[in-house]
Amino acid sequence: MKKQIAKLAVLAVMAICISSAVAARKPKKPVAAPLTKIGEKLLAGYSGQLNALTAGIAKALPRINEQKKSAYLKALHTEKAAQADRDTKEAALNKNKGHVGLLNHRKGWIGRAIKGVAEAKVNLKKAQAMTGDADAKAKALKEAQKGLADIQANYNNAASELKKAQALVDNAKIEEPKLVKQLEAAEKALTLAKANAMRSAKGLDINAFLASNKLDAKLAKYQIMTAATPQGLAEFAQEGRKQGKLIRKLLADDDLMIQIAVAGGAKAGKYGQAMKIYTDIQKASSKAKSGVLQRLALATSLEHARPITQRNAKAKTNVPATVNPVNRYLHFEKAYLNNELDPAFKDLSVWDYRMVVNGEEPEETLTWGRKMLANYRPDQISKKDYRWRYVEAVRSEIKYGSQNNKYDQDDLQFFQNILKNGGVCGRRAFFGRFILRSFGIPTTARPQRGHATLVHWTPDGWVICLGAGWGVGWVNGPEDARRSKGDSSKDTIFLAQTQARMTGKPYKQIWRAKTAGAVQASGIWDSVSLYRQRSIIEKAKAKTLAAVGTDIGEANETKEKVDIVKTAMTKADKKITVGRDGTITIPAAACSKPTKSSGKIIFMPSNLGGKQLHYSRNGKPQEFVYTFNVRKAGKYALTSRVVTPSWKQHLTVKANGSAKKIDIALPFTVGMWDKTQPVEIALARGKNVLTFSRDHEGLKGLTIRDFTLKPVN
């Protein structure tokens, strides 16, 4: 694990040390808006403040000894060369080992060719043995001979390639010990180079500065004023007294500025708008001034400083075009106070919360997401494995394929349509991020070439879901994207940043070095920040989690073992009751077959009380059976309380071994509880057996709470 962390950190160092740090790069100046006389005066004032601030910080920063700086840069160059040499040696060894894979492929090829030759010879014998029409026999014989000749040629080609592949493997076995030794030597040299670079970094005599908070307020103010630009601040402040007051309030609040700067700053440098949102939120809620909710309020303000387009149902035209940030905050405040969010929500940072509140969905859809999962798959809410908590709904419920997307309903919200009709990688990743946000789990997009995936927070670190491992894709964090699409170094930079941020206080040392580098326009500070980051990550023994769901990125069913919730059912859970009017209520958990969860049928606690049965969309069809006694024979109206995520769903039932199946058309409940329309069924006096099954085309999941059998008069 240490090697992996170190490699990721060095990759980040190599990516950034080529020039001054990307993290400290000044954003492009926006197109200037006309300034009034007041605006011109404000611009001069802000420019003066920033110039004085820059000079003051530069003067206060420690002077780096030129000799030590030279030694550090030399050590950095040596490490970079050692890393490149090590990677080259590893690639050579992997290529050598890859010959075995080629050999196995050739063996498979010749195996198929041998089988093909045997089949072709059988076909030839059949043609030779044909009687009757001479022309037909001649034609069949000609085709069989050609078929044998073709497959024989294929066999000869396979045999030749097999021989070559075997020779490569034989040679690889001879070469492997040498290549292994070369890699071991390269790794040893890299370890020494890293240790030397780390010592050189420590020898720069800047540890006292990095450990001190003395300059934090000035560094934060510099970062904010640089990102906002004096022009941008003046444009906002000239709009009126309230706007000017907001900017003054921001630049006078040291603690708030530090909090903002460490959390990545306001989107698009819109600090005036962020302050307006922050003030409006605190006016709307007195709870937004401290603790968890203050962090949430600030995250919402920073993330919505640039408006987020709201994705509304197509049929809803008289709705806001952008997300209302105050309403977004109030939604999560209410959900948090009502204990509807993940228990870990209260411990997240401002930076983390930004990736919860930045969704495009309306608040009502977030509420729907929580209710839907609580009704339909409550086991995924309580799942112990955070890598799959909530987001397992993608694996279990979102069918892969775009063929049904044409049936999206205009009156349904985007994410409800994904649940209904499935989708390919993009829609699945969208839904995964949505359901995570609904429960307060930070998540963001993580595209890779030709494929859409996601990453999300867990207590053990961030994890990739539905795609390949770290270093293949590119992640955008809360800060504005600073690297181009397709730049996989974004993966490693984001991962290292999350690992460092999860350490809490130590992360500020990295931030101080980055900001110092921006002030002095010096790449050395940037590389120091990354070395400090690596040191902090290694000291914290941060985990680099392997990607999950790699096999279902573009498939319906996983080959991985899926943990099934273990549910202990009591007599009360399985108790069948009979009302005064003879109505029989059968809990879904009262199955006589099966009596425990399988991959297809899962029993779990219900939010309606007791237990419920879930019938999975994946796996082979399975019957479920109920055995019960009836006091009076006759016809009964059968209904059931169900949750369905999609349309055109059915359930069939037959009574007492009858060959006739009665179809029960299931309502499309959009993830809420509802009742089926009654179907009539005949029951005998005494023991009865109802057998339910599902095997229709387009089958999706189904959750059942109970069945009711009401006598038909």
LOSERO-278881 format. One line per 4 residues: number of its first residue (from 1); their letters; for each residue x, y, z of C-alpha. Coordinates in Angstrom, 2 decimals. Each point is the difference from the previous one (the first is absolute). Example, Ala and Ser with C-alpha at 12.3 -4.5 7.8 and 13.67 -1.06 7.14 Angstrom:
BEGIN
1 = as = 12.30 -4.50 7.80 | 1.37 3.44 -0.66 .
! end
This chain:
BEGIN
1 = mkkq = 0.00 0.00 0.00 | 2.86 2.39 0.85 | 1.53 -0.57 -3.43 | -3.31 0.75 -1.67 .
5 = iakl = -0.54 3.20 2.00 | 3.56 1.12 -0.66 | -0.33 -0.69 -3.72 | -3.21 2.02 -0.20 .
9 = avla = 1.60 2.89 1.84 | 3.09 -0.06 -2.22 | -2.18 -0.04 -3.11 | -1.68 3.11 1.35 .
13 = vmai = 3.40 1.60 0.72 | 1.23 -0.80 -3.48 | -3.18 1.40 -1.57 | 0.19 3.26 1.91 .
17 = ciss = 3.70 0.68 0.38 | 0.49 0.39 -3.75 | -1.26 3.54 0.51 | -1.46 1.96 2.88 .
21 = avaa = -2.77 -1.80 1.86 | -3.28 -0.37 -1.79 | -1.71 0.16 3.38 | 1.34 3.51 0.49 .
25 = rkpk = -0.52 1.20 -3.55 | -1.91 3.25 -0.24 | -3.34 -0.35 -1.76 | -0.60 1.76 -3.30 .
29 = kpva = -1.36 3.46 0.44 | -3.65 0.31 -0.96 | -1.06 2.53 -2.60 | -0.10 3.31 1.85 .
33 = aplt = -3.37 1.65 0.48 | -0.23 3.79 -0.17 | 0.79 1.58 3.35 | -1.72 3.07 1.40 .
37 = kige = 1.97 2.73 1.74 | -0.67 -1.80 3.26 | 1.13 -3.22 -1.64 | 3.25 1.61 -1.19 .
41 = klla = 0.66 1.20 3.53 | -0.74 -3.46 1.39 | 2.29 -1.58 -2.60 | 2.86 2.25 1.03 .
45 = gysg = -0.60 -0.85 3.64 | -0.14 -3.76 -0.53 | 3.06 0.10 -2.28 | 1.91 1.90 2.65 .
49 = qlna = -1.05 -2.46 2.68 | 1.11 -2.95 -2.12 | 3.35 1.58 -0.87 | 0.72 0.83 3.62 .
53 = ltag = -1.14 -3.45 1.10 | 2.22 -1.72 -2.58 | 3.03 2.04 1.04 | -0.65 -0.66 3.68 .
57 = iaka = -0.33 -3.75 -0.45 | 3.07 -0.18 -2.25 | 2.00 1.81 2.65 | -1.27 -2.31 2.77 .
61 = lpri = 0.70 -3.22 -1.87 | 3.19 -1.83 0.96 | 2.98 0.52 -2.28 | 1.17 -3.23 -1.56 .
65 = neqk = 3.76 -0.46 -0.09 | 1.13 -0.15 -3.64 | 2.45 -2.84 0.65 | -2.69 -2.08 1.71 .
69 = ksay = -2.45 0.89 -2.73 | 2.47 -1.17 -2.64 | 0.57 -3.27 1.89 | -3.75 -0.54 0.27 .
73 = lkal = -0.61 0.60 -3.72 | 2.84 -2.38 -0.85 | -1.49 -2.65 2.30 | -3.39 0.56 -1.61 .
77 = htek = 1.50 -0.51 -3.47 | 1.73 -3.19 1.17 | -3.25 -1.33 1.42 | -1.85 0.75 -3.22 .
81 = aaqa = 2.64 -1.87 -2.02 | -0.07 -2.91 2.46 | -3.79 -0.19 -0.23 | 0.17 -0.07 -3.81 .
85 = drdt = 2.67 -2.72 0.08 | -2.02 -2.06 2.46 | -3.14 0.31 -2.17 | 1.98 -1.06 -3.09 .
89 = keaa = 1.35 -3.08 1.80 | -3.47 -0.91 1.25 | -1.44 0.35 -3.50 | 2.71 -2.28 -1.39 .
93 = lnkn = -0.75 -2.65 2.62 | -3.75 0.25 -0.60 | 0.53 -0.31 -3.75 | 2.13 -3.07 0.59 .
97 = kghv = -2.67 -1.54 2.23 | -2.61 0.89 -2.60 | 1.38 -2.69 -2.30 | -1.71 -2.60 2.18 .
101 = glln = -3.35 1.63 -0.72 | 0.75 -0.10 -3.73 | 0.91 -3.68 0.27 | -3.28 -0.77 1.76 .
105 = hrkg = -1.86 1.86 -2.74 | 1.80 -2.05 -2.66 | -0.82 -3.22 1.87 | -3.65 1.00 -0.02 .
109 = wigr = 0.24 0.75 -3.70 | 1.53 -3.36 -0.91 | -2.48 -1.76 2.26 | -2.86 1.53 -1.94 .
113 = aikg = 1.78 -0.84 -3.27 | 0.42 -3.67 0.98 | -3.68 -0.18 0.85 | -0.83 1.70 -3.30 .
117 = vaea = 2.12 -2.47 -2.00 | -1.76 -2.92 1.67 | -3.42 1.48 -0.79 | 1.05 0.72 -3.61 .
121 = kvnl = 1.11 -3.63 -0.47 | -3.36 -1.20 1.31 | -1.75 2.31 -2.46 | 2.17 -1.34 -2.83 .
125 = kkaq = -0.87 -3.60 0.87 | -3.70 0.90 0.05 | 0.33 1.58 -3.44 | 1.86 -3.02 -1.35 .
129 = amtg = -2.73 -2.30 1.36 | -2.85 1.95 -1.59 | -2.31 -1.82 -2.41 | -2.59 1.22 -2.44 .
133 = dada = 0.41 3.24 -1.93 | 3.51 -0.02 -1.52 | 0.11 3.78 -0.38 | -0.95 0.53 3.62 .
137 = kaka = 2.66 -2.49 1.06 | 2.63 1.68 -2.14 | -0.90 3.40 1.43 | 0.09 -1.30 3.60 .
141 = lkea = 3.28 -1.79 -0.64 | 1.56 3.14 -1.46 | -1.13 2.11 2.98 | 1.23 -2.61 2.50 .
145 = qkgl = 3.40 -0.24 -1.72 | 0.34 3.78 -0.05 | -1.05 0.15 3.65 | 2.63 -2.58 0.93 .
149 = adiq = 2.66 1.80 -2.02 | -0.84 3.34 1.65 | 0.01 -1.38 3.53 | 3.18 -1.97 -0.73 .
153 = anyn = 1.65 3.22 -1.14 | -1.24 1.66 3.18 | 1.45 -2.89 2.02 | 3.37 0.29 -1.76 .
157 = naas = 0.04 3.76 0.71 | -0.93 -0.62 3.65 | 2.73 -2.66 0.32 | 2.56 2.39 -1.46 .
161 = elkk = -1.04 2.84 2.34 | -0.04 -2.39 2.96 | 3.55 -1.01 -0.76 | 1.07 3.66 -0.12 .
165 = aqal = -1.85 0.77 3.26 | 1.61 -3.00 1.70 | 3.41 1.23 -1.12 | -0.72 3.42 1.47 .
169 = vdna = -1.05 -1.57 3.31 | 3.09 -2.24 0.07 | 2.18 3.05 -0.60 | -2.01 2.00 2.57 .
173 = kiee = 0.77 -2.60 2.67 | 3.69 0.47 -0.69 | -0.32 3.80 0.00 | -2.27 0.31 3.06 .
177 = pklv = 2.65 -0.35 2.78 | 2.08 2.74 -1.64 | -3.01 2.30 -0.39 | -1.08 -0.62 3.60 .
181 = kqle = 3.46 0.95 1.26 | 0.00 3.12 -2.16 | -3.38 1.06 1.41 | 1.12 -0.69 3.57 .
185 = aaek = 3.10 2.14 -0.57 | -2.11 2.79 -1.54 | -2.43 -0.11 2.94 | 2.90 0.16 2.45 .
189 = altl = 1.44 3.00 -1.85 | -3.42 1.68 0.00 | -0.42 -0.58 3.74 | 3.39 1.63 0.64 .
193 = akan = -0.83 2.88 -2.34 | -3.31 0.59 1.75 | 1.63 -0.03 3.41 | 2.64 2.46 -1.19 .
197 = amrs = -2.64 2.30 -1.51 | -2.00 -0.13 3.21 | 3.10 0.87 2.07 | 0.80 2.84 -2.39 .
201 = akgl = -3.57 1.31 0.32 | 0.24 -0.07 3.78 | 3.37 1.76 -0.22 | -1.56 3.08 -1.58 .
205 = dina = -0.74 1.29 3.53 | -3.65 0.81 -0.64 | -1.58 -2.41 2.47 | -0.64 2.71 2.56 .
209 = flas = -1.94 2.03 -2.55 | -2.04 -2.99 -1.16 | -0.91 -0.94 3.57 | -0.97 3.54 1.05 .
213 = nkld = -3.41 1.66 -0.50 | 1.49 3.48 0.37 | -0.41 0.96 -3.67 | -3.21 -1.97 -0.65 .
217 = akla = -2.35 3.00 -0.07 | 2.24 1.89 -2.43 | 0.51 -3.06 -2.19 | -3.75 -0.61 -0.12 .
221 = kyqi = -0.72 3.63 -0.82 | 2.63 -0.05 -2.74 | -1.51 -3.17 -1.49 | -3.52 1.45 0.06 .
225 = mtaa = 0.93 3.40 -1.42 | 2.13 -1.58 -2.72 | -2.75 -2.42 -1.04 | -2.75 2.62 0.19 .
229 = tpqg = 2.28 2.68 -1.58 | -0.24 3.64 1.10 | -2.04 0.62 -3.18 | -2.52 -2.73 0.93 .
233 = laef = -0.29 1.27 3.57 | -0.54 3.55 -1.23 | -2.65 -1.10 -2.51 | -1.97 -1.67 2.77 .
237 = aqeg = 0.51 2.66 2.67 | -1.01 2.90 -2.28 | -3.51 -1.46 -0.34 | -1.05 1.53 3.32 .
241 = rkqg = 0.63 0.50 3.68 | -1.06 -3.54 0.91 | 2.42 -1.50 -2.50 | 2.86 2.18 1.16 .
245 = klir = -0.73 -0.93 3.59 | 0.12 -3.71 -0.86 | 3.50 0.35 -1.50 | 1.21 2.00 3.00 .
249 = klla = -1.47 -2.59 2.34 | 1.78 -2.80 -1.83 | 3.40 1.69 -0.09 | -0.25 0.87 3.71 .
253 = dddl = -0.87 -3.52 1.20 | 3.30 -1.89 0.33 | -1.52 -3.30 1.16 | -2.56 -0.04 -2.80 .
257 = miqi = 2.61 0.82 -2.65 | 2.23 -2.83 1.22 | -2.92 -2.40 -0.02 | -0.93 1.03 -3.55 .
261 = avag = 3.54 -0.15 -1.35 | 0.74 -3.44 1.44 | -3.32 -1.26 -1.41 | 1.04 0.92 -3.54 .
265 = gaka = -1.54 3.45 -0.40 | -3.15 1.20 -1.72 | -1.00 -1.39 -3.38 | 1.32 2.11 -2.89 .
269 = gkyg = 1.46 2.49 2.50 | -3.49 1.36 0.78 | 0.67 0.94 3.62 | -2.53 2.81 0.13 .
273 = qamk = -2.78 -2.33 -1.09 | 1.22 -2.66 2.43 | -0.19 2.49 2.86 | -3.52 1.03 -1.02 .
277 = iytd = -1.15 -3.63 0.01 | 1.75 -0.65 3.33 | -1.70 3.03 1.58 | -3.39 -0.96 -1.44 .
281 = iqka = 0.32 -3.52 1.38 | 0.85 1.28 3.48 | -3.01 2.32 -0.15 | -2.21 -2.95 -0.99 .
285 = sska = 1.32 -2.25 2.78 | 1.44 0.89 3.38 | 1.54 -3.48 0.10 | 2.35 0.79 -2.89 .
289 = ksgv = 2.45 1.97 2.15 | 1.96 -2.76 1.70 | 1.15 -3.60 -0.20 | -1.16 -2.39 -2.68 .
293 = lqrl = -2.62 2.32 -1.41 | 2.39 2.97 -0.28 | 2.35 -2.19 -2.04 | -2.93 -1.13 -2.12 .
297 = alat = -1.15 3.61 -0.52 | 3.48 1.08 -1.07 | 0.41 -2.95 -2.36 | -3.34 0.82 -1.63 .
301 = sleh = 1.01 3.65 -0.39 | 3.35 -0.80 -1.60 | -1.36 -2.65 -2.35 | -3.01 2.03 -1.15 .
305 = arpi = 1.88 3.27 -0.49 | -0.25 -0.94 -3.65 | -3.66 -1.04 -0.51 | -0.66 -3.69 -0.62 .
309 = tqrn = -2.52 -0.85 -2.70 | -2.89 -1.97 1.45 | -1.06 -3.17 -1.85 | -3.77 0.09 0.12 .
313 = akak = -2.56 -2.46 -1.32 | -0.74 0.98 -3.61 | -3.71 0.38 0.71 | 0.69 2.53 2.76 .
317 = tnvp = 0.50 3.31 -1.74 | -0.92 2.47 2.74 | 2.97 -0.86 2.22 | 3.36 1.67 0.76 .
321 = atvn = 2.72 -0.41 -2.63 | 2.75 -0.06 2.64 | 0.34 -1.54 3.42 | -0.93 2.36 2.83 .
325 = pvnr = 2.99 -0.22 2.38 | -1.96 1.07 3.10 | -2.60 -2.69 -0.66 | 2.77 -2.52 -0.66 .
329 = ylhf = 1.54 0.77 3.39 | -3.37 -0.10 1.81 | -0.78 -3.36 -1.60 | 3.15 -1.60 1.37 .
333 = ekay = -0.36 1.74 3.35 | -3.47 -1.50 0.42 | 1.11 -3.43 -1.20 | 2.96 0.08 2.41 .
337 = lnne = -2.09 1.05 3.00 | -2.55 -2.73 -0.87 | 2.78 -2.64 -0.06 | -0.67 -0.79 -3.66 .
341 = ldpa = 3.64 0.31 -1.08 | 2.97 -2.29 0.45 | 1.37 -0.04 3.58 | 3.39 1.17 -1.30 .
345 = fkdl = -1.50 3.20 -1.43 | 0.61 1.94 3.20 | 3.77 -0.54 -0.18 | 0.64 1.21 -3.54 .
349 = svwd = 2.05 3.07 -0.92 | -1.12 3.04 -1.98 | 1.90 -1.41 -3.00 | -1.89 -3.30 0.33 .
353 = yrmv = -3.42 1.66 0.33 | 0.57 1.83 -3.28 | -0.32 -3.36 -1.77 | -3.31 -0.68 1.73 .
357 = vnge = -1.83 3.27 -0.64 | 1.03 0.51 -3.64 | -2.54 -2.32 -1.62 | -2.22 1.06 -2.91 .
361 = epee = -3.09 -1.72 1.39 | -2.85 1.95 1.65 | -0.40 -0.40 3.77 | -3.18 -2.04 -0.46 .
365 = tltw = 2.00 -2.54 -1.98 | 2.58 -0.33 2.78 | -2.88 -0.71 2.38 | -1.38 -2.55 -2.44 .
369 = grkm = 3.40 -1.71 -0.23 | 0.16 -0.58 3.75 | -3.62 -1.15 0.23 | 0.31 -2.26 -3.01 .
373 = lany = 3.01 -1.86 1.36 | -1.49 -0.18 3.50 | -3.13 -1.60 -1.46 | 1.53 -2.16 -2.68 .
377 = rpdq = 3.49 -1.05 1.19 | 0.51 1.03 3.64 | 2.78 -2.58 0.21 | 2.14 2.23 -2.23 .
381 = iskk = -0.37 2.89 2.46 | 1.32 -2.02 2.94 | 2.70 -1.82 -1.97 | 3.22 -0.17 2.02 .
385 = dyrw = 2.22 0.16 -3.07 | 0.18 3.73 -0.75 | 1.43 -0.70 -3.44 | -3.46 -1.26 -1.02 .
389 = ryve = -2.29 1.73 2.50 | -2.82 1.77 -1.92 | 1.83 -0.24 -3.35 | -0.60 -3.75 -0.17 .
393 = avrs = -3.37 1.00 -1.46 | 1.84 0.49 -3.31 | 1.26 -3.58 0.09 | -3.28 -1.53 1.09 .
397 = eiky = -2.65 2.20 -1.64 | 1.24 1.98 -3.02 | -0.16 -2.28 -3.01 | 2.84 0.50 -2.47 .
401 = gsqn = -1.06 1.06 -3.49 | -1.53 3.01 -1.73 | -2.72 -1.79 -1.95 | -2.74 1.08 2.44 .
405 = nkyd = 1.11 3.63 0.44 | -2.52 0.98 -2.67 | -2.71 -0.81 2.56 | 1.13 2.70 2.43 .
409 = qddl = -3.04 1.88 1.28 | -0.12 3.80 -0.15 | -1.83 0.13 3.34 | 2.77 -1.93 1.75 .
413 = qffq = 3.26 1.49 1.17 | 3.23 -1.07 -1.73 | 1.12 -2.34 2.77 | -3.44 -1.59 0.28 .
417 = nilk = 0.18 -0.76 -3.72 | 3.41 -1.62 0.44 | -1.46 -2.28 2.67 | -2.93 -0.78 -2.29 .
421 = nggv = 1.82 -0.55 -3.29 | 3.67 -0.61 0.83 | 2.83 1.36 -2.12 | 3.60 -0.40 -1.00 .
425 = cgrr = 3.01 1.14 2.00 | -0.85 3.73 0.01 | -3.51 -0.35 1.41 | 1.11 -2.62 2.51 .
429 = affg = 2.78 2.25 1.30 | -2.45 2.91 0.17 | -2.39 -2.07 2.09 | 2.78 -1.25 2.26 .
433 = rfil = 1.13 3.53 0.79 | -3.59 1.13 0.53 | -0.87 -2.70 2.52 | 3.25 0.62 1.91 .
437 = rsfg = -0.72 3.74 0.20 | -3.54 -0.76 1.17 | 1.44 -1.56 3.15 | 2.74 2.59 0.48 .
441 = iptt = 2.99 -1.93 -1.39 | 2.54 2.09 -1.97 | 0.43 -1.14 -3.60 | 1.15 1.34 -3.34 .
445 = arpq = 0.30 -1.01 -3.64 | 3.00 -2.00 -1.07 | 0.02 -0.54 -3.79 | 2.55 -2.20 -1.68 .
449 = rgha = 0.57 -0.38 -3.71 | -3.21 -1.26 -1.61 | -1.68 -0.69 3.34 | -1.75 1.82 2.86 .
453 = tlvh = 0.67 -0.92 3.63 | -0.20 1.66 3.40 | 2.01 0.37 3.19 | -1.39 0.41 3.49 .
457 = wtpd = 1.01 0.47 3.61 | 0.28 -2.84 2.51 | 1.40 0.12 3.56 | 3.07 -1.85 -1.34 .
461 = gwvi = 0.60 2.30 -2.94 | -1.46 0.76 -3.40 | -0.90 -2.88 -2.30 | -0.63 -0.33 -3.74 .
465 = clga = -3.26 -1.70 -0.94 | -0.93 -1.53 -3.39 | 3.38 0.56 -1.65 | 3.71 -0.76 -0.11 .
469 = gwgv = 2.41 0.83 2.82 | 1.80 3.23 0.85 | 2.13 1.53 -2.73 | -2.28 -0.87 -2.91 .
473 = gwvn = -2.61 2.77 0.22 | -0.19 3.66 0.92 | -1.82 1.39 3.02 | -1.30 3.51 0.53 .
477 = gped = -0.07 1.06 3.63 | -1.77 3.09 1.44 | 2.63 2.38 -1.32 | -0.30 1.10 -3.61 .
481 = arrs = 1.41 -2.57 -2.44 | 3.62 0.86 -0.70 | 0.99 -2.88 -2.23 | -1.25 -1.04 -3.40 .
485 = kgds = -2.39 -2.85 -0.71 | 1.89 -3.25 -0.34 | 2.79 1.03 2.38 | 0.23 -3.02 2.31 .
489 = skdt = 2.30 1.84 2.42 | -3.25 1.56 1.29 | -0.81 -3.42 1.45 | 3.20 -0.22 2.03 .
493 = ifla = -0.11 3.65 1.04 | -3.60 -0.32 1.22 | 0.73 -3.25 1.86 | 3.04 1.46 1.78 .
497 = qtqa = -1.98 3.12 0.89 | -2.83 -2.03 1.54 | 2.45 -2.07 2.01 | 1.76 3.11 1.29 .
501 = rmtg = -3.25 1.84 0.76 | -1.29 -2.93 2.05 | 2.85 0.59 2.47 | -1.64 3.31 1.03 .
505 = kpyk = 2.39 2.54 1.52 | 3.21 -1.20 -1.71 | -1.52 0.85 -3.38 | 0.48 3.71 0.76 .
509 = qiwr = 3.76 -0.46 -0.36 | -0.55 -0.99 -3.62 | -2.30 2.95 -0.55 | 2.55 2.42 1.51 .
513 = akta = 2.74 -1.24 -2.32 | -2.26 0.21 -3.07 | -1.05 3.54 0.81 | 3.58 1.05 0.74 .
517 = gavq = 0.91 -1.32 -3.45 | -2.71 2.18 -1.54 | 1.27 3.09 1.82 | 3.61 -0.53 -1.02 .
521 = asgi = -0.82 -1.58 -3.38 | 2.48 -2.68 0.96 | -0.29 -3.61 -1.06 | 2.15 -1.12 2.90 .
525 = wdsv = -2.78 0.73 2.47 | -2.38 -2.02 -2.10 | 2.22 -3.06 0.00 | 0.54 0.45 3.73 .
529 = slyr = -3.76 0.01 0.52 | -0.29 -3.30 -1.82 | 2.85 -1.58 1.92 | -1.64 1.13 3.21 .
533 = qrsi = -3.23 -1.49 -1.31 | 1.71 -3.33 -0.61 | 1.51 0.06 3.47 | -3.38 0.72 1.59 .
537 = ieka = -1.70 -2.76 -2.00 | 2.65 -2.56 0.92 | -0.07 0.98 3.66 | -3.79 -0.40 0.05 .
541 = kakt = 0.36 -3.42 -1.67 | -2.70 1.01 -2.45 | -1.65 -2.75 -1.98 | -0.30 0.01 -3.77 .
545 = laav = -3.23 -1.86 -0.58 | -0.34 -2.25 -3.03 | -2.78 0.80 -2.46 | -3.29 -1.83 0.44 .
549 = gtdi = -2.56 -0.99 -2.59 | 2.62 -0.28 -2.73 | -1.83 -2.97 -1.49 | -3.39 1.71 -0.25 .
553 = gean = 1.07 3.26 -1.60 | -1.61 -1.27 -3.19 | -1.79 -3.15 1.18 | -3.17 -0.98 1.83 .
557 = etke = 1.14 -2.55 2.53 | 3.11 -0.03 2.13 | 2.32 -2.96 0.34 | 1.09 1.26 3.41 .
561 = kvdi = -1.49 -1.49 3.12 | -2.84 2.19 1.24 | -0.57 0.02 3.75 | -3.62 -0.77 0.83 .
565 = vkta = -1.52 1.54 3.09 | -0.47 -2.54 2.79 | -3.43 0.51 1.45 | -1.21 -1.88 3.06 .
569 = mtka = -3.76 -0.40 -0.27 | -2.19 -0.35 3.06 | -3.36 -1.73 0.35 | -1.63 3.43 -0.05 .
573 = dkki = 1.62 0.75 -3.38 | -1.53 -3.16 -1.47 | -3.35 0.09 1.79 | -3.00 -0.41 -2.31 .
577 = tvgr = -3.10 1.75 1.33 | -3.72 -0.35 -0.70 | -2.39 2.92 0.51 | -3.56 -0.16 1.26 .
581 = dgti = -1.29 0.21 -3.56 | 2.19 -2.95 -1.00 | 2.68 2.11 -1.69 | 3.35 -1.80 0.09 .
585 = tipa = 3.22 2.01 0.17 | 3.20 -1.85 -0.88 | 3.32 1.75 0.69 | 2.39 -0.34 -2.92 .
589 = aacs = 2.52 -1.44 2.45 | -2.33 -2.93 0.85 | 1.35 -2.10 -2.88 | -0.08 -3.75 0.36 .
593 = kptk = 2.48 -0.05 -2.89 | 2.60 1.48 0.01 | 0.44 0.56 3.72 | 3.18 2.06 -0.25 .
597 = ssgk = 1.57 2.47 -2.40 | 1.55 -1.13 -3.26 | 1.54 2.00 -2.83 | -3.39 0.37 -1.64 .
601 = iifm = -2.27 0.44 3.00 | 1.14 2.08 2.97 | -1.77 0.56 3.31 | 0.70 3.26 1.80 .
605 = psnl = -1.41 2.39 2.61 | -2.79 2.22 -1.31 | -0.53 3.69 0.67 | -3.67 -0.92 0.47 .
609 = ggkq = 0.96 -2.25 2.89 | 0.73 -3.72 -0.01 | 1.78 -1.48 -3.01 | -0.41 0.18 -3.75 .
613 = lhys = 0.97 -2.13 -2.99 | 2.05 1.28 -2.91 | 0.02 -1.82 -3.33 | 3.17 0.90 -1.90 .
617 = rngk = 0.10 0.82 -3.71 | 3.18 -2.09 -0.38 | 0.45 -3.75 0.23 | -2.14 -2.97 -1.02 .
621 = pqef = -3.77 0.08 0.63 | -1.05 -1.38 3.38 | -3.41 -0.84 1.41 | -1.05 1.05 3.49 .
625 = vytf = -2.70 -1.87 1.84 | -2.45 0.64 2.87 | -1.81 -2.73 1.91 | -2.95 1.00 2.22 .
629 = nvrk = -3.39 -1.10 1.26 | -3.37 1.36 -1.11 | -3.13 -0.25 2.14 | -2.48 0.33 -2.83 .
633 = agky = 0.36 -1.14 -3.60 | -0.89 2.43 -2.76 | 1.25 2.78 -2.20 | 2.38 2.60 1.39 .
637 = alts = 1.27 3.33 -1.34 | 3.81 -0.05 0.14 | 1.92 3.28 0.34 | 3.54 0.83 1.05 .
641 = rvvt = 1.96 2.98 1.31 | 2.94 0.47 -2.35 | 2.77 2.31 -1.15 | 1.01 -0.04 -3.66 .
645 = pswk = 2.76 2.04 -1.67 | -1.21 -0.51 -3.56 | -3.02 -0.57 -2.21 | -1.47 -3.06 -1.75 .
649 = qhlt = 0.73 -2.26 2.95 | -1.96 -3.12 0.89 | -0.38 -2.67 2.66 | -1.80 -3.31 -0.52 .
653 = vkan = -1.71 -2.21 2.55 | -1.53 -3.45 -0.03 | -1.95 -1.69 2.78 | 0.36 -3.52 1.33 .
657 = gsak = 2.01 -1.45 -2.84 | -2.26 1.27 -2.77 | 1.61 0.25 -3.43 | -1.78 3.28 -0.60 .
661 = kidi = 2.01 3.10 0.86 | -1.85 3.18 0.86 | 1.74 3.15 -1.19 | 0.38 2.92 2.42 .
665 = alpf = 0.86 3.23 -1.83 | 2.21 2.02 2.31 | -0.47 3.78 0.28 | 2.96 2.24 -0.88 .
669 = tvgm = 0.47 1.55 3.44 | 3.20 2.00 -0.78 | 1.56 -1.43 3.15 | -2.90 0.76 2.36 .
673 = wdkt = -2.35 -2.44 1.75 | -3.24 -0.80 -1.80 | -2.57 -2.80 -0.33 | -0.62 -2.30 -2.93 .
677 = qpve = -3.44 -0.21 -1.57 | -1.93 -3.01 1.39 | -0.02 -3.31 -1.86 | -2.46 -2.76 0.82 .
681 = iala = 1.28 -3.33 1.27 | -1.82 -3.09 1.29 | 1.10 -1.47 3.35 | -0.96 -3.27 1.66 .
685 = rgkn = -0.97 -0.49 3.60 | 2.99 -1.00 2.09 | 3.55 -0.09 -1.39 | 0.79 2.15 -3.06 .
689 = vltf = 3.18 0.61 -1.94 | 0.63 3.10 -2.11 | 2.98 -0.12 -2.37 | 1.27 3.28 -1.42 .
693 = srdh = 2.40 0.38 -2.90 | 1.44 2.55 -2.42 | 1.54 -0.82 -3.36 | -1.23 2.62 -2.44 .
697 = eglk = 2.06 2.02 -2.47 | 1.51 3.24 1.30 | -0.17 -1.14 3.61 | 1.17 2.54 2.59 .
701 = glti = 0.18 -0.16 3.77 | -3.03 -0.20 2.29 | -0.46 0.53 3.74 | -3.01 -1.47 1.85 .
705 = rdft = -1.16 0.77 3.54 | -3.04 -2.29 0.21 | -2.96 -1.66 -1.74 | -3.65 0.46 0.89 .
709 = lkpv = -2.76 -2.52 -0.85 | -3.46 1.47 0.46 | -3.13 -2.21 -0.33 | -2.09 0.81 -3.06 .
713 = n = -3.68 0.15 0.97 .
! end
